[in-house]
Amino acid sequence: MDARIVPIGNSRGVRLPKPLIEEAGLGERVSLRIVEGGVLIEPRSEARAGWAEAARLARERGDDIGVESWPPTRFDTDEWEWEPATDDAR
């Protein structure tokens, strides 16, 4: 499919037909990067997308472990010192 680069304000853009956008799975935001021979437009995935669902499934399977079950580190055993809170620290 051929397209034309058109002026958009001080920039330039390419109009993408709706069927092409839908087939590519593009949403409101995309990622652009230079590749050999051109520019690649990809769907933008949100940071940590799917983490909540993965955590829920892990919990249902009993695969999740809490911080309490981690073994102590050298920092925990050798370096960390608890100090009582003072009024100045609040």
URGISUL-V427529 format. One line per field, one symbol per residue. ss: DSSP state (H for helix, E for strand, L for the rest). psi: psi as a letter, one per 40 degrees, with the letter a starting at -180 (. if undefined). burial: + if it has 16 or more other C-alpha atoms within 10 Angstrom, else -. A space follows every 10 residues. Layout:
BEGIN
ss=???
psi=???
burial=???
END
This chain:
BEGIN
ss=LLLLEEEELL EEEELLLHHH HHHHLLLLLE EEEEELLEEE EEELLLLLLL HHHHHHHHHH HLLLLLHHHL LLLHHHHHHL LLLLLLHHHL
psi=hiihhihgbe aiihhhiddd dddefhadii hhihiheahh hiihiihfhe dddddddddd eeeiiiddei iiiddddddh hhhiiidde.
burial=---------- ---------- -----+---- ---------- ---------- ---------- ---------- ---------- ----------
END
